[in-house]
Amino acid sequence: MSPMSLPFLCSLLLFNFEQIVALSLIPTGGTLMLGNIPYYVPATPFTTISASGFGRLQRVNGLAPVTVISITAANDSIGDLSSIIGDFAADDVWNTGFLDGLLVQRPAGAYGLNYSRGSITLSGSNQSSTIISIRANSSSTIPNGPYFLSANGALYQPLRLYSDFAGAFTQALIPSSSEGSYSALPAALPGIESPTLGVPSRLYYTRTASKPLAGVRLGIKDIYDIAGVKTSDGNRAVYGFYPPKTANSVPVQRLIDAGAIIIGKMKTSQFANGEMATADWVDYHSPFNPRGDGYQDPSSSSSGPGAAAGSYPWLDLTLGSDTGGSIRGPSQVQGLFGNRPTHGLVELTGTMPLAPELDTAGFLCRDPTIWKAAGIALYTDLPFYTDYPTAIQTINFPISATTEASNLTLSFLSRLQAFLDAESPTLLNLTTAWAASKPASAPPTLTGLLNLTYPVLISKQQTRLVRDPFFAAYAAVYDGRKPFVDPSPLVRWAFGDTQPESALAEAQANKTVFMDWFNANILVNDSRTCSQSLLLYASTPSPQYRNLYKGPPTVPFGFSTGRVSVFAEVPDVVVPIGQAGYQSNITEHAEVLPVTVDILAAKGCDGMLFNLIEELAAAGIVSTTQTGRTIAGGEILLKRGMIGL
């Protein structure tokens, strides 16, 4: 065989190169502005339609903004269209620019509107809309809302783009082309902020019994696996070392099945250990708490979920985790409804562990109605009692209204007592109660029983389940090297290394002793109200400036009110009740911080608490909180002039 000529080889190489280039070019969608609002248009259309009149629409780069609106034989007048469109104005993705074209989706028999005119001007609108009729199909009805339409009938659902100015997210996500998995949102707004997030129109979704969270925009703490996406656990080395996950964690999957829309993954303090904003966060920057002067610590470890829920009206719900206070702390300082559930209500497969005996999955949320719907979706088969306890206990609660915060707290207690028609609250002293009824073989004090329990459980379990396999795998690839870890996890892990293996079993046993005693003597189950009583404790707001240097991280020894639900495995919910003032040394102005109360009930009574809080909201005793500088709203100062807010 004669050797191939040089020109032939060159042409062959060029042909192969062109094939490779052609095969590697994958469209990822694009961004555009409409009405001064930024949008991402995905590469794949929602559907493709056939109708006459597309040529009448004005297009830019091949796309025309249109609104799909469904009518029936009973509401097909111009007045009816104007009324329906008027309701669209509440949606943050739709804007009047989408009125350039109206795709009127009608069933057979709806002929009241004169489609032959080609365009109409709706009541209250100052622009003419090209109107095109499309026939509804019961098996494939197109949801109402904003779209972009191509000349060939491809209909795209855009995402409105927002800036993550609070630095709460690690990654913005969209569904990928692979069924059931996700990928990074390939879009960015100008500026130096954190990731750009994209949200779909709420008009596309209708909540049903089977989809109670349809259209609810959800952020996920970055310890939960999402298919197609890497999990960082708040550590850069973990993110870079492990491949994308192949399945959703159990909590994430349940929320997806209920219709929630995942917007992105959110920052966690490293390996879900407690960290302060100033020096402890090394791999990633701590999110910004929007309340007060904007420079208060967001608490941890569900820092991203808390900061985002307090900052973004376009986000409805965040999924956090609580081992020793990681949902309750951020909920308290950002004035959110938050819950540490009864331990074991939902399986945590696909979730990074801190201590399986203590780990729980819960929510941070502004709206108690959405909060309850999320609880129903996540905690399946949970009983929802509608009769409530008439006994109230308080612990670490103010006894007189000497401050603005204590006045709010006592006022809430009084209104709760009246709502429940409850007896006068009983002041609980755990130290006295323990001494009077403790098991005979138990130590004389709760501190003696539980001082080492929490640090031993989290350190011994996380070193065994997370650190050791990670360090071993990393060393095998990188010639024996160790990855970087923030100071706080290292301090806790080092403590665990000093404890004998028997310490873990002893800590587990001590936790069980307290749990059994508490559930038999303090918060006891009841067949009618689920819990014989409610237990309340207050969170007093005090400034925690993120620009002040603290001491190095320490081992979390001891027992406190916040650890009661941790060891007793009972539900503990945070309820925002108001706000109290302080003089900020950042703004040099008077600012306000949230005031919250925690409510505990007997084990398994989460549903009763969800119902109770929803009824308290209906009665005006608690309220949906707002995003912004205060829980009643107010501009976050650094937002001024930003694009895509």
DOFI-285216 format. One record per residue (C-alpha): residue in three letters; x, y, z. Coordinates in pm, whole numbers, padded with zeros to 5 digits, always signed. Layout:
// residues N
AlaXYZ;...
END
This chain:
// residues 645
Met+00000+00000+00000;Ser+00143+00334-00099;Pro+00191+00595+00171;Met-00083+00858+00200;Ser-00003+01201+00060;Leu+00049+01496+00293;Pro-00252+01688+00156;Phe-00472+01385+00216;Leu-00346+01348+00574;Cys-00408+01718+00638;Ser-00761+01698+00501;Leu-00827+01386+00708;Leu-00699+01553+01025;Leu-00904+01863+00951;Phe-01214+01652+00893;Asn-01161+01467+01223;Phe-01096+01795+01407;Glu-01414+01946+01267;Gln-01607+01637+01376;Ile-01463+01660+01728;Val-01545+02032+01748;Ala-01895+01969+01619;Leu-01954+01693+01871;Ser-01825+01903+02164;Leu-02037+02209+02094;Ile-02325+02181+02339;Pro-02568+02472+02369;Thr-02617+02590+02728;Gly-02874+02863+02675;Gly-02820+03235+02699;Thr-02903+03554+02888;Leu-03097+03861+02783;Met-03273+04164+02930;Leu-03644+04242+02903;Gly-03786+04548+03071;Asn-03448+04603+03238;Ile-03480+04261+03407;Pro-03217+03991+03338;Tyr-03325+03644+03226;Tyr-03166+03313+03142;Val-03323+03124+02851;Pro-03243+02750+02862;Ala-03114+02562+02559;Thr-03402+02316+02561;Pro-03755+02444+02498;Phe-04040+02357+02730;Thr-04246+02253+02428;Thr-04296+02329+02060;Ile-04629+02459+01933;Ser-04795+02500+01595;Ala-05014+02800+01517;Ser-05049+03071+01256;Gly-04940+03426+01319;Phe-04588+03379+01457;Gly-04456+03606+01187;Arg-04642+03904+01335;Leu-04433+03895+01651;Gln-04127+04116+01690;Arg-03811+03922+01770;Val-03464+03994+01897;Asn-03203+03728+01826;Gly-03481+03502+01706;Leu-03692+03518+02024;Ala-04017+03698+02101;Pro-04147+03755+02457;Val-04498+03615+02495;Thr-04749+03534+02768;Val-04944+03209+02764;Ile-05292+03249+02908;Ser-05558+02981+02936;Ile-05926+03062+02893;Thr-06250+02871+02904;Ala-06584+02924+02736;Ala-06688+03116+03047;Asn-06399+03367+03060;Asp-06297+03444+02702;Ser-06374+03816+02681;Ile-06116+04093+02665;Gly-06222+04192+03017;Asp-06156+03841+03139;Leu-05809+03843+02981;Ser-05732+04178+03142;Ser-05836+04044+03483;Ile-05622+03731+03451;Ile-05321+03927+03329;Gly-05368+04171+03617;Asp-05310+03884+03859;Phe-04982+03802+03682;Ala-04829+04128+03805;Ala-04766+03970+04146;Asp-04524+03724+03987;Asp-04161+03840+04000;Val-04060+03669+03674;Trp-04340+03804+03453;Asn-04330+04167+03343;Thr-04530+04371+03092;Gly-04266+04312+02826;Phe-04417+03965+02787;Leu-04739+04128+02662;Asp-04587+04175+02316;Gly-04753+03847+02228;Leu-05050+03671+02387;Leu-05076+03299+02323;Val-05437+03236+02417;Gln-05486+02871+02499;Arg-05851+02779+02454;Pro-06057+02463+02458;Ala-06308+02378+02189;Gly-06614+02601+02222;Ala-06440+02916+02353;Tyr-06501+03165+02074;Gly-06612+03481+02251;Leu-06290+03669+02175;Asn-06240+03794+01820;Tyr-05904+03637+01735;Ser-05917+03764+01378;Arg-05821+04117+01481;Gly-05459+04010+01528;Ser-05392+04244+01821;Ile-05567+04385+02127;Thr-05498+04641+02397;Leu-05585+04508+02740;Ser-05752+04722+03003;Gly-05491+04914+03200;Ser-05218+04843+02944;Asn-05052+05105+02728;Gln-04928+04863+02466;Ser-05079+04657+02189;Ser-05048+04279+02219;Thr-05033+04046+01921;Ile-05283+03770+01993;Ile-05243+03415+01869;Ser-05482+03130+01941;Ile-05351+02788+02037;Arg-05571+02488+02110;Ala-05546+02336+02457;Asn-05484+01964+02488;Ser-05598+01807+02814;Ser-05289+01585+02823;Ser-05037+01862+02753;Thr-05177+02197+02862;Ile-04913+02469+02863;Pro-04896+02646+03201;Asn-04982+03016+03214;Gly-04696+03258+03239;Pro-04402+03422+03062;Tyr-04219+03254+02773;Phe-03987+03326+02486;Leu-04104+03199+02146;Ser-03884+03118+01846;Ala-03992+03146+01483;Asn-04029+02768+01457;Gly-04263+02750+01756;Ala-04014+02650+02028;Leu-04145+02783+02358;Tyr-03891+02850+02636;Gln-03955+02906+03006;Pro-03709+03174+03122;Leu-03550+03206+03465;Arg-03526+03547+03623;Leu-03172+03614+03744;Tyr-03089+03744+04089;Ser-02764+03833+04263;Asp-02661+03635+04571;Phe-02547+03953+04744;Ala-02559+03785+05087;Gly-02305+03523+04978;Ala-02540+03247+05091;Phe-02507+03000+04802;Thr-02223+02780+04686;Gln-02377+02701+04348;Ala-02686+02789+04145;Leu-02859+02486+03992;Ile-03099+02397+03713;Pro-03236+02059+03603;Ser-02990+01896+03364;Ser-03060+01708+03044;Ser-03014+01383+03238;Glu-03344+01283+03391;Gly-03358+01354+03764;Ser-03021+01527+03794;Tyr-02899+01886+03814;Ser-02621+02103+03675;Ala-02479+02448+03732;Leu-02671+02748+03602;Pro-02455+02880+03313;Ala-02536+03247+03367;Ala-02389+03538+03559;Leu-02479+03896+03638;Pro-02210+04165+03633;Gly-02043+04255+03960;Ile-01824+04100+04226;Glu-02094+03920+04420;Ser-02145+03549+04475;Pro-02329+03319+04231;Thr-02615+03436+04014;Leu-02938+03249+04089;Gly-03221+03177+03847;Val-03586+03127+03943;Pro-03883+03012+03731;Ser-04219+03186+03730;Arg-04454+03077+04007;Leu-04733+03098+03747;Tyr-04619+02768+03597;Tyr-04720+02569+03905;Thr-05039+02472+04086;Arg-05021+02315+04430;Thr-05221+01997+04477;Ala-05258+01730+04743;Ser-04990+01523+04571;Lys-04768+01827+04501;Pro-04808+02047+04810;Leu-04480+02230+04734;Ala-04539+02283+04360;Gly-04341+02590+04258;Val-04192+02647+04604;Arg-03837+02774+04551;Leu-03596+02577+04767;Gly-03234+02621+04871;Ile-03038+02317+04996;Lys-02762+02322+05258;Asp-02445+02182+05101;Ile-02430+01869+05313;Tyr-02720+01707+05125;Asp-02644+01518+04805;Ile-02807+01630+04480;Ala-02776+01409+04173;Gly-02528+01543+03918;Val-02375+01791+04164;Lys-02076+01779+04397;Thr-02123+01810+04772;Ser-01863+02027+04948;Asp-01954+01990+05318;Gly-01811+02343+05338;Asn-01460+02221+05247;Arg-01275+02303+04923;Ala-01075+01982+04927;Val-01388+01768+04959;Tyr-01549+01952+04670;Gly-01246+01905+04448;Phe-01172+01546+04546;Tyr-01504+01364+04514;Pro-01707+01329+04191;Pro-02065+01454+04147;Lys-02325+01255+04335;Thr-02536+01003+04148;Ala-02850+01023+04363;Asn-03041+01272+04576;Ser-03036+01242+04953;Val-03361+01114+05102;Pro-03474+01456+05233;Val-03401+01625+04900;Gln-03586+01358+04703;Arg-03895+01388+04923;Leu-03910+01762+04865;Ile-03862+01722+04491;Asp-04139+01462+04485;Ala-04364+01718+04658;Gly-04299+01967+04377;Ala-04029+02192+04525;Ile-03799+02368+04278;Ile-03431+02349+04371;Ile-03260+02683+04315;Gly-02913+02598+04443;Lys-02686+02463+04715;Met-02610+02679+05017;Lys-02312+02747+05240;Thr-02254+02550+05556;Ser-01986+02604+05816;Gln-01725+02337+05760;Phe-01845+01980+05814;Ala-02149+02138+05988;Asn-01938+02229+06293;Gly-02006+02560+06465;Glu-01796+02850+06331;Met-01786+03226+06386;Ala-01779+03454+06083;Thr-01456+03647+06141;Ala-01173+03396+06159;Asp-01319+03046+06166;Trp-01440+03047+05804;Val-01128+02994+05597;Asp-01225+02794+05288;Tyr-01538+02995+05218;His-01658+03337+05330;Ser-01937+03336+05587;Pro-02275+03458+05452;Phe-02410+03797+05556;Asn-02693+03825+05806;Pro-02922+04098+05661;Arg-03074+04202+05994;Gly-02978+04514+06183;Asp-02663+04677+06049;Gly-02590+04388+05811;Tyr-02270+04289+05990;Gln-02405+04054+06254;Asp-02291+03692+06265;Pro-02538+03467+06075;Ser-02486+03182+06325;Ser-02410+02832+06202;Ser-02396+02572+06067;Ser-02700+02638+05843;Ser-02557+02983+05773;Gly-02643+02999+05404;Pro-03004+02884+05453;Gly-03055+03142+05729;Ala-02895+03438+05550;Ala-03078+03363+05225;Ala-03419+03318+05389;Gly-03371+03653+05562;Ser-03249+03829+05248;Tyr-03434+03707+04940;Pro-03810+03745+04879;Trp-03766+03531+04567;Leu-03669+03230+04785;Asp-03948+03051+04973;Leu-03784+02777+05178;Thr-03444+02645+05281;Leu-03341+02299+05398;Gly-03094+02298+05686;Ser-02975+02051+05945;Asp-02966+02068+06325;Thr-02732+01859+06538;Gly-02666+02097+06826;Gly-02848+02413+06714;Ser-02759+02458+06348;Ile-03114+02546+06237;Arg-03230+02714+06555;Gly-02932+02951+06584;Pro-02963+03098+06231;Ser-03344+03113+06268;Gln-03315+03306+06594;Val-03067+03569+06473;Gln-03243+03618+06138;Gly-03599+03611+06270;Leu-03723+03300+06089;Phe-03950+03007+06159;Gly-03719+02711+06204;Asn-03750+02359+06335;Arg-03537+02091+06485;Pro-03770+01791+06440;Thr-03816+01482+06650;His-03502+01280+06591;Gly-03540+01008+06328;Leu-03847+01150+06148;Val-03669+01132+05813;Glu-03388+00905+05699;Leu-03064+01091+05628;Thr-02908+00868+05362;Gly-02705+01091+05131;Thr-02642+01348+05406;Met-02304+01421+05565;Pro-02315+01307+05929;Leu-02194+01493+06233;Ala-02339+01249+06487;Pro-02616+01015+06368;Glu-02761+01000+06721;Leu-02825+01377+06706;Asp-02851+01475+06336;Thr-03186+01602+06206;Ala-03319+01767+05887;Gly-03540+02075+05915;Phe-03637+02406+05759;Leu-03579+02780+05784;Cys-03869+02981+05646;Arg-04052+03315+05667;Asp-04405+03182+05608;Pro-04557+02934+05857;Thr-04800+02801+05594;Ile-04517+02700+05360;Trp-04325+02571+05663;Lys-04611+02339+05755;Ala-04655+02218+05395;Ala-04284+02137+05382;Gly-04312+01948+05710;Ile-04595+01737+05573;Ala-04386+01656+05266;Leu-04064+01573+05451;Tyr-04196+01397+05759;Thr-04433+01146+05607;Asp-04701+00977+05821;Leu-04666+01244+06089;Pro-04986+01286+06296;Phe-05125+01641+06294;Tyr-05315+01696+06619;Thr-05564+01984+06628;Asp-05620+01984+07005;Tyr-05349+02163+07198;Pro-05200+02136+07546;Thr-05337+02367+07814;Ala-05024+02348+08029;Ile-04722+02570+07961;Gln-04378+02541+08116;Thr-04104+02801+08078;Ile-03731+02775+08123;Asn-03476+03058+08115;Phe-03766+03295+08056;Pro-03792+03656+08175;Ile-04013+03711+08479;Ser-04055+04089+08438;Ala-04068+04329+08142;Thr-03747+04520+08212;Thr-03634+04544+07848;Glu-03796+04581+07509;Ala-03718+04216+07433;Ser-03853+04084+07764;Asn-04171+04287+07718;Leu-04225+04123+07376;Thr-04151+03780+07518;Leu-04392+03811+07811;Ser-04660+03960+07586;Phe-04633+03660+07354;Leu-04655+03423+07650;Ser-04971+03598+07769;Arg-05135+03583+07426;Leu-05039+03217+07384;Gln-05185+03139+07725;Ala-05511+03309+07629;Phe-05525+03135+07291;Leu-05482+02793+07454;Asp-05704+02881+07748;Ala-05409+02751+07944;Glu-05330+02745+08311;Ser-05073+02989+08450;Pro-04728+02895+08315;Thr-04502+02688+08538;Leu-04138+02787+08576;Leu-03929+02476+08511;Asn-03601+02434+08694;Leu-03429+02136+08533;Thr-03165+02117+08803;Thr-03428+02083+09076;Ala-03644+01846+08871;Trp-03347+01620+08800;Ala-03241+01607+09163;Ala-03595+01516+09267;Ser-03666+01236+09018;Lys-03344+01123+08851;Pro-03261+00755+08815;Ala-03095+00623+09128;Ser-02769+00533+08952;Ala-02737+00865+08764;Pro-02497+01144+08866;Pro-02641+01407+09102;Thr-02629+01689+08843;Leu-02714+01719+08474;Thr-02375+01874+08410;Gly-02213+01570+08564;Leu-02415+01348+08334;Leu-02393+01546+08011;Asn-02086+01771+08021;Leu-01892+01551+07774;Thr-02185+01395+07591;Tyr-02217+01636+07299;Pro-01846+01687+07221;Val-01774+01313+07247;Leu-02063+01217+07018;Ile-01986+01469+06743;Ser-01608+01421+06751;Lys-01593+01043+06777;Gln-01866+00990+06519;Gln-01747+01244+06263;Thr-01386+01133+06277;Arg-01499+00775+06218;Leu-01759+00847+05949;Val-01615+01149+05767;Arg-01258+01245+05855;Asp-01084+00909+05853;Pro-01217+00779+05518;Phe-01162+01120+05357;Phe-00806+01158+05487;Ala-00719+00803+05380;Ala-00855+00844+05029;Tyr-00689+01185+04990;Ala-00352+01056+05112;Ala-00366+00761+04870;Val-00398+00999+04575;Tyr-00169+01279+04694;Asp+00137+01094+04823;Gly+00035+01090+05190;Arg-00068+01456+05208;Lys-00350+01584+05427;Pro-00619+01820+05300;Phe-00682+02159+05458;Val-00949+02172+05730;Asp-01078+02480+05914;Pro-00972+02532+06278;Ser-01310+02451+06437;Pro-01347+02094+06306;Leu-00980+02028+06381;Val-01018+02133+06744;Arg-01321+01908+06790;Trp-01169+01612+06609;Ala-00848+01647+06813;Phe-01052+01631+07131;Gly-01219+01313+07009;Asp-00879+01158+06943;Thr-00791+01205+07312;Gln-01096+01011+07426;Pro-01091+00633+07463;Glu-01315+00425+07239;Ser-01532+00349+07541;Ala-01621+00719+07566;Leu-01857+00692+07268;Ala-02067+00417+07425;Glu-02070+00606+07756;Ala-02189+00926+07585;Gln-02463+00735+07404;Ala-02574+00578+07730;Asn-02579+00914+07912;Lys-02787+01067+07634;Thr-03036+00781+07663;Val-03059+00822+08042;Phe-03149+01190+08002;Met-03391+01124+07714;Asp-03583+00856+07903;Trp-03603+01069+08217;Phe-03709+01387+08033;Asn-03975+01217+07821;Ala-04123+01044+08125;Asn-04120+01346+08357;Ile-04106+01679+08169;Leu-04264+01657+07822;Val-04497+01361+07834;Asn-04705+01232+07543;Asp-05084+01264+07553;Ser-05343+01075+07348;Arg-05559+01383+07281;Thr-05312+01671+07250;Cys-04999+01466+07168;Ser-04806+01650+07440;Gln-04931+01713+07793;Ser-04757+02050+07795;Leu-04548+02293+07595;Leu-04203+02409+07705;Leu-04089+02760+07607;Tyr-03754+02934+07623;Ala-03659+03278+07496;Ser-03376+03401+07276;Thr-03259+03747+07386;Pro-03107+03943+07097;Ser-02760+04082+07147;Pro-02517+04210+06884;Gln-02263+03956+06756;Tyr-02044+04165+06527;Arg-01866+03975+06255;Asn-01580+04228+06241;Leu-01461+04156+06595;Tyr-01187+03900+06653;Lys-01277+03633+06904;Gly-01063+03370+07066;Pro-00976+03045+06888;Pro-01248+02778+06856;Thr-01301+02556+07158;Val-01456+02221+07238;Pro-01835+02260+07299;Phe-01850+02121+07652;Gly-02150+02152+07881;Phe-02527+02137+07897;Ser-02765+02421+07817;Thr-03131+02485+07738;Gly-03055+02458+07368;Arg-02928+02104+07423;Val-03253+01979+07580;Ser-03418+01887+07249;Val-03086+01752+07119;Phe-03058+01490+07394;Ala-03432+01430+07450;Glu-03502+01386+07074;Val-03809+01614+07100;Pro-03919+01880+06849;Asp-03796+02235+06907;Val-03934+02515+06687;Val-03823+02878+06662;Val-04101+03138+06641;Pro-04020+03503+06561;Ile-04233+03737+06776;Gly-04090+04085+06717;Gln-03772+04290+06730;Ala-03578+04497+06979;Gly-03344+04790+06934;Tyr-02970+04833+06985;Gln-02715+05100+06901;Ser-02495+04974+06619;Asn-02125+05052+06625;Ile-02123+04987+06249;Thr-02389+05234+06130;Glu-02376+05449+06446;His-02755+05443+06433;Ala-03027+05268+06628;Glu-03105+04934+06460;Val-03319+04635+06553;Leu-03262+04262+06589;Pro-03519+03979+06595;Val-03676+03846+06915;Thr-03777+03480+06909;Val-03924+03214+07136;Asp-03857+02841+07109;Ile-04142+02598+07173;Leu-04079+02233+07260;Ala-04331+01950+07275;Ala-04323+01580+07349;Lys-04151+01341+07112;Gly-04338+01295+06783;Cys-04557+01605+06829;Asp-04411+01803+06537;Gly-04744+01800+06352;Met-04922+01951+06650;Leu-04663+02231+06662;Phe-04697+02301+06288;Asn-05075+02327+06328;Leu-05044+02543+06639;Ile-04809+02794+06475;Glu-05031+02816+06168;Glu-05334+02888+06391;Leu-05135+03145+06590;Ala-05057+03318+06261;Ala-05425+03313+06160;Ala-05509+03469+06497;Gly-05250+03745+06449;Ile-05035+03631+06741;Val-04738+03558+06511;Ser-04676+03689+06160;Thr-04499+03599+05840;Thr-04162+03771+05853;Gln-04020+03979+05571;Thr-03679+03999+05410;Gly-03455+04293+05474;Arg-03295+04493+05750;Thr-03580+04410+05989;Ile-03830+04126+06009;Ala-04091+04381+05896;Gly-03888+04462+05584;Gly-03656+04749+05501;Glu-03383+04794+05245;Ile-03055+04613+05294;Leu-02823+04907+05234;Leu-02561+04732+05021;Lys-02829+04630+04767;Arg-02865+04981+04624;Gly-02784+04991+04251;Met-02741+04616+04205;Ile-02868+04440+03895;Gly-03122+04160+03920;Leu-03256+04217+04270;
END
